[in-house]
Amino acid sequence: MDYERWRVNVHSKRPLIRFIEEALEASHCRIIRSATVDEAPFRFSFEAPDGERIGVIAYAFLANRKETKNRPGDEHRFQVKYGSKDGQLHDLWQDPFGVYTTIFCGVNPDVGFVVGADPVLHNPTRFFISIEFKDRDADEVLKCGWHAWERSRRTQGLDEPVDVLVGCRPEQFLRYVRFERAAQGLSAGHRMLLADKIGGIEAATTTGQAHALADELSLEAIEILDLIQSAPRLKMAVRGWVAEVHLQRLLETFSSITDCQRIEQDGQPDLSVRIEDGPPIRIECKNALRRTRADGRIQVDFQRTRASKKDPCTRFYRPDDFELVAACLHPCTEHWDFRFIPTIRLDPHTKCAGRLSNRVVIDGRWTSDPLEAAFAVARS
């Protein structure tokens, strides 16, 4: 297995290995191979209660609550560091064959919980960075056993993509591994939606009630995760592919739209349409975030997940990258509804010249009528 490895201190890492071992046992798994204590990341293989054999590559770090000067007093954190502080970017390995699942997490062995960040979003990562979360979220993890939340962050004064953190107690560790396997590559909104669904199923299970989704599908939570993982079309749908399909179907219902095509090219917008045989209008389909703002307005996940190493502003879109934005509300409302806005009506970025702001909320400038937005583009 070809991935970067680091020699680590046995004394400091042994509690992490022990926690994962005990978490697997608490999840009724049989450990086949445990990790080497002096080498990171940590590799495990185990057999789940249903007989499935699973491998895990764990980029695991110690999480704690330690008061730090100039930091909030209600803050937990885990510091991402292996080896020396070299300032270089390091890849978080993903198994191209899907045999091993990568987790990127902080472990608090004293209190008894794990908090996982999105390993795809953080790939590549620098050593050392710190991932923080609040008392209220740690308390919710301990209270409910499973809890997910959205974390906003800034680097070099610029907003980073929203990171969805998932926390669980030891007895939910298998659920967490299977969640990360199913969630690989999801947008923040759909990662949060999946975490909420899994949490809802768990809450219903612990109270002896049937969750609506589990009842509708007549499946257990683990079976739902396995179904998502094993069915490529379903997994693609969860990843947002289905949003583009629904958008295309919606646009094709309008007789004024004389051509509607999917653009199947990396780095390009998602669809191209023509209004009454006019010039092409390129449309970028973006997902809403799962959580609304305090004022109830829906937020849009509006930036690339990757930026140039030399220019962090490349994370943000240019006004001429596409003419129209379609926001899919499904992660927030769980309905395949859309809102539209001409790109020229979006706000400019306050720090990156020639780029669009990533702080996008659906307000009065947006419309549910794609023709209204498209005609506004044509008139501009």
N, C-alpha and C positions, 0 to 999 in steps of 0.2 A: 504494500500500500504506500503510494508515493505522496507523502505530505510532510510539511516542515515539522520537526520535533525539537523540543528544548529539554535540557537537563534542569530539574527543579529540586528544591529542598525537600527531602523526605519528611522531615518533622512537620513542616508547615502544610504539606499537601496530604498527609495521611488522613486527617479528619475529613477531607473532601471525599477521598476514596471510600472511607468507611461509611459516610453518609449515603453515598450512592448505592453501595452494597446493601445497606439496611433499608433504603427506600425501595430497591428492587424486591427484597424479601417481603417488605410490608405490602407490596403490590402483588404478592403471591407468585413471584417469578423465581425461576431456578437459574442461578448464575452458572454459566458454562466457563467463562473466562473473565477474570477480573483484571483491572488495569495494573500496569507497572507503576509503582509509586514514584519512582524517580524520573519519570519521563512524561511530558505533556505534549499534545492533548492526551486525555485518558481514554483508552479503548476497552469497551466491555462487550461481551456477548452473553445472551441469556435466553431462556425459554419462557414465553408468556404462559399464563394459565390455560389458554386454548391450544397450546402446543406449538405456536408459531415461534420461530427462532429469529431474534432481532439483534442487530449490532448497533452500538452507539459510539460515536466519537464526541467526547465531552471536553469542550473548552470551558473548564470550570474554575471559578475563583472564589475566594473567601468573601462573603458578604457580612457586614456587621454594622452596628450603630455606634459610631465613635465621634464624639464632639470634636469638631475641627474649627480652627480659627477662621473667621469670615465666611463660614458656611451655616445654613439654617440648623437650628437645634433639633428639628424633627426629621432628620434625614438619615436614611440608610444608604449604603453604597457598596459596590464591589469594584476593585481596581483591576483592570485588564492588563496583566503583565506576565510575560514569560521572558526569561533571559534579560539582556541589558536594555536600557532605554536608548535605542539607536535611532529613533525618529523615522524609521523606515515603515513602509506598509507591508503587512503580513497577511497572507491568504488564510481564510478559514475554509478548510477543505470540505468539499461535498462529494460524496461517493457518486460517480457517474453511473454506476450500475444500480444504485438504490438499495444496496444491501445494508449499508450503515447509515444511520440517521445522525446528523450533526446537531448538537445542542450547544448553546452559548449562554452560560448562566452564572449566577452568583449563588453560593450555598451558605446558609447560616446553620451550621451543625449544632450550635448551642441552643438556639430557639426552635429550630426544626422546620425549615422551609427552604425552597429553592425558587429563584426568580430568573426566568429566561427571557433574553432579548432575541430579536430576530437575527439569526446568523447570516442570512442573505443580505439584509440591510447593512450589517456591520462589516461586510466583506468587500475589500480588505480593511484591516484595522491597524491602528498604531498601538505600540506599547510605549508609554503607559497612558491609558485613558480611564476615566472613572464614570460608572453608570450609577446614578442616584435615583432613589425613590423614597417616598414619604412614609411616616409612621402609619398613617391611615390605611395605606395599601398593604403594608406588612400585617397590620392588625386584621384586615379583611381576609388575607390569605389564611391566617391562623384560625379565624372564626369560621370561614366557609369551606376551607380545604382547597378551593380553586377560585382564583380571582384574576381578572385581566384589566388592564388600563392603558390609556394612551399617554405617552411621555413626549413632550416637546423639548428640543435641545437646540443649542446654538454653538457654532464653532467659528472662531475668528470673526465674531460679530455677525455671522450669517445664520439664518434659520436652516436647520437640517430637517430631513423628512421625519414625520411623526413615527416614533418607535412604539410598537405595541408590546408591553411586557406582560408575561404570564407567570403567576406564582402558584405554587401548590405545596401541600403538606406531603410527607413521604409516601403515604398510602395512595396518593394520586400520581406517583412518578411515572408509571407505565402510561397513564392517560396523557401526561405531558410529552413523553417521547413520541407517542403516536400522533399527538397534535402537531408537533414540529415536523413530523414526516408528511402529514397531510397539508400543512401550511406552507411548505417550502415555496418561496417565490410569490406568495400572495401580496396584494396591495395591503396597505395598513388597514383600510376599511374592511376588507374581506377577512384579513387575519383576525381583526377584532370581532367580526360577526361570527366566525367559526369558534373563537374562544368563548363568546357569550353562549352560543348554542350548546357547546360541550358543558359549560358551567351550569346552564339551565337543566340539562339532562341529569347532571350530577346532583343538583339540588332536589330535583324531583325524585331521584333514586333514594336519597337519604331520608326523604319524608314518606317514602312508600307510594308516591303518586306517579302516574305516567306522564312524562313530558309530552307536549303536543306533537313535536317533531318525531320523537321515538314512537309514539302511539300511531301516528300517521303512517310511518314507514314500517312499523312492527319490527324494529331492530333495537339492539342495545347501543349505547354510546360508542363502545369500541368497534362494533360492527359497522357503524356509520363511518367512523374514521377509516377503517379498512376498506370500505366500499369506495370512498373518495380516493384513497391511495391506489387501489387496484384498477379503477376504471379511468383510463386516460381522458376520455371525453368529459367525464364528470369533473375530474380534477382541473381540466382546462376551463370548464365553466366556472368553477369556483374562483379561478385565477382572474376572471374578468373577460374571458373570451365570449361568454354568453352575453355580456353587456353589449358588446359590439354587434352580436347577432340581433339582439332585441332592438338596438338602435337602427340597424339597417332595415329591419322589418317595419319599424315605425316610419322611417323616411320613405319607404317604398309605397306607403299607403297614400301619399300625396301625388296627385296627378301632375302638379306643377314641377315636381322633381322628375326630370326626364332621364336621368342617369344616376345610379348609385352603386359605387364599387368599393369593396374592401381593398385597402392598400397593404399588401403582405410583404412589407420591407422594413427591416430594422432601421430605427432612427427616423422613420417617416410617420406622418399622421395616420390615423386609423381608417378613415373613409374619405372618398371624394364624391361630391354630388354636383349636378348641373341643374340650374333652375331655368326651365323653358329653353333648353339648349344653349344657355349662356356659358361663360367661362367656368372652369372647375372651381369648386369651393372645397378646400381641405378642412376636415373636421378631426379634432383630437378628442377622444372619449376618455374622460377621467372619472375616477371613483370618488364619491363622497367619503368622508370619514364617518366612523361609526358614532362618535359622540358629537353632539351639537355644542355650540358656544353657550355661554351662560344666558345670553339673550334669546336662545332658542333657534338661532340661525344655523343652517347647515354649512359645514366647512367642506372644502374640496381639497383633495390631496394633489396639489398642483406643482410638482417639480419632479425632475428626474431623480432616480435613486443613485445615480453615479455622476461624478464630476471629474474633470481633468485634474490630475495631481498638481499641475502648475497653476490652474485657474479655477477656484471653487465656484466662481460665478457661472461656469458652464452647466451647473446643476439647474439653472433657471432658464425658462424658455425665452426666445426672442419673439417680438411681435409679428415677424414675418414667417415664423415656423408653420403656421396654419392660420386660416381665416375665421374659424368658428370653433368654439369649445362646447362640447356636450357633457354635462355632469350627470353621471348615473347615480341615482339616489338609493339604490338597493342596499348598500351596506348600512344605511341609516334607517330607511323606512321598510326594508324587506319587500319592496315592490319595484318592478322594473320600470320606473318612471325616470324622465330626463328633464333637465333644464338647460337652456341654450343661451349663449352670449357671443356676440362678435368679439374677436380678439382685440380689436381697437378700443373696446370699452373697458378693458381690464386695466388695472392700475400698474404704473411702471414700478420697477424695483427701486427702493430708496437708496441702495448702496451699490448696485451693479448696473452701470449705465448700459442702456440698450437691451435690458432684460425686463421680463414681467415679474411683478410681485408674486411670491408664492403664498401670500396670506390672502386666500380667496374664500369669500363667503357668498352664499347665494342671497342676493338682495334684489331691490327693485329693478336693477339693470338686466336681470335674467328673465327669460320667458319660457313657458311650456310649449310654445308654438315654434317649431323649427323653421317654418316659412317666414315668420316675422323676423327671426334672427338672420336668416339667409338673405332676405330682401334688404335688410339693413347693411349687410356686407356688400351686396350688389350696388347699392346706392353710394357707398363710401369711395 
